[in-house]
Amino acid sequence: MKEPKNDRRYRSVPVSQPFSDALWACRGATGPLCVGRQGRRMSPNYLPKRWKRLFAEGHALHGLPFVGINRMRATYSTLMQRAGVDHTVINAMQGRSRDSRVLYTNYLNPYEGTFGESADAMGRVVNGS
C-alpha cells in the first residue's frame, strides 16, 4: 500500500465515551484499528467493503441500519460544527488543509435551527450579553 500524500494523514483524533471503550476493545494494546488478514493496516479501498459486511446477517452490526463511512464522516463534521468547533479544527482532525472548502461543500449539513442559533449567538456578542 502506498504511503499517505502528506503528514496530515497521520493524526490523532480524540474519541469520547462510550465509543472510545469499544474502539480500544477492538484495537487491543497496539497497532491500527482496521487490520487485514495479515494484521497490517487495511487498504482504504477495502475498508468500506469490510464495513458494509459488518451489517450483514450474522455479523456484529446486523439489524442496525447501514450507514456508510462517508456519511458518518459528514455527520461527525456537522455535529462538531453544531458543538461550536471551529472549521479549521474540524479540517485538521479530518486531515484536510486549514482552509479547505471540502468541509463546507461536501460534509457540513447545517439545518434551519442552526441559522437561528447562529443569529442568537451573534446578537449576544453585539449586545454584550
C-alpha positions in Angstrom: 0.0 0.0 0.0 1.3 3.4 -0.8 2.2 5.9 1.8 -0.1 8.9 2.6 0.3 12.0 0.5 1.4 14.2 3.4 2.0 14.3 7.1 -1.6 15.4 7.8 -2.7 11.9 7.0 -1.1 10.7 10.2 -3.1 12.2 13.1 -4.6 11.5 16.4 -8.3 12.1 16.8 -9.9 12.2 20.3 -12.9 9.9 20.7 -15.3 10.3 23.6 -17.0 7.7 25.7 -18.7 5.3 25.2 -17.1 4.9 21.7 -13.6 5.0 22.9 -14.0 2.0 25.2 -15.5 0.0 22.3 -12.7 1.0 19.9 -10.0 0.1 22.5 -11.6 -3.3 22.9 -11.4 -3.9 19.1 -8.0 -2.5 18.7 -6.0 -4.1 21.5 -2.9 -2.6 23.0 -1.1 -1.5 19.8 -1.5 -1.2 16.1 -4.1 0.0 13.7 -7.8 -0.3 14.4 -8.7 -1.7 11.0 -6.4 -4.6 10.0 -6.5 -7.0 7.1 -6.0 -10.8 7.3 -2.3 -10.5 7.9 -2.6 -8.0 10.7 -1.4 -5.0 8.7 -3.2 -1.7 8.2 -6.2 -2.1 5.9 -6.3 -0.5 2.5 -8.6 2.5 2.2 -10.1 0.9 -0.8 -11.0 -2.3 1.1 -12.2 -0.7 4.3 -15.7 0.3 3.0 -16.4 -3.2 1.8 -15.4 -4.7 5.1 -17.5 -2.1 7.0 -20.6 -2.9 4.9 -20.1 -6.6 5.6 -20.5 -5.9 9.4 -24.1 -5.1 8.8 -24.9 -8.5 7.0 -26.8 -11.2 8.8 -24.7 -13.0 11.4 -22.2 -10.2 11.8 -21.6 -7.6 14.6 -23.9 -4.8 13.3 -26.7 -6.9 11.8 -30.1 -5.4 12.4 -28.8 -1.8 12.6 -29.5 0.5 9.6 -26.5 0.7 7.3 -24.6 4.0 7.5 -21.7 4.4 5.1 -18.3 5.6 6.2 -18.6 8.9 4.2 -22.0 9.6 5.8 -20.5 9.0 9.3 -17.7 11.4 8.4 -20.2 14.0 7.3 -22.3 13.5 10.4 -19.3 13.9 12.6 -18.3 17.1 10.9 -21.8 18.5 11.2 -22.0 17.5 14.9 -18.6 19.1 15.6 -19.8 22.3 13.9 -23.0 22.2 15.9 -21.0 21.9 19.1 -19.2 25.1 18.2 -15.9 23.6 17.0 -14.1 25.9 14.5 -13.9 24.7 10.9 -10.1 24.8 11.0 -10.0 22.3 13.8 -12.5 20.0 12.1 -10.4 20.2 8.9 -7.3 19.4 10.8 -8.9 16.4 12.6 -10.1 15.0 9.3 -6.7 15.5 7.5 -7.6 18.5 5.3 -5.7 21.7 4.9 -6.7 24.6 7.1 -8.8 26.5 4.5 -10.1 23.5 2.6 -13.5 24.1 1.0 -14.2 20.4 1.1 -15.7 20.6 4.6 -18.3 23.1 3.6 -19.1 21.8 0.1 -19.1 18.0 0.9 -19.7 17.4 4.5 -21.5 20.0 6.6 -25.3 19.8 6.7 -26.5 22.8 8.7 -30.2 22.7 9.3 -32.6 25.6 9.7 -32.3 25.7 13.5 -28.5 26.3 13.2 -29.2 29.6 11.4 -31.4 30.8 14.2 -29.0 29.7 16.9 -26.2 31.5 15.0 -28.2 34.7 14.8 -28.9 34.5 18.5 -25.2 34.0 19.3 -24.3 37.0 17.1 -26.9 39.0 18.9 -25.4 38.1 22.3 -21.9 39.2 21.0 -23.2 42.5 19.7 -25.3 43.3 22.7 -22.5 42.2 25.1 -24.6 39.6 26.9 
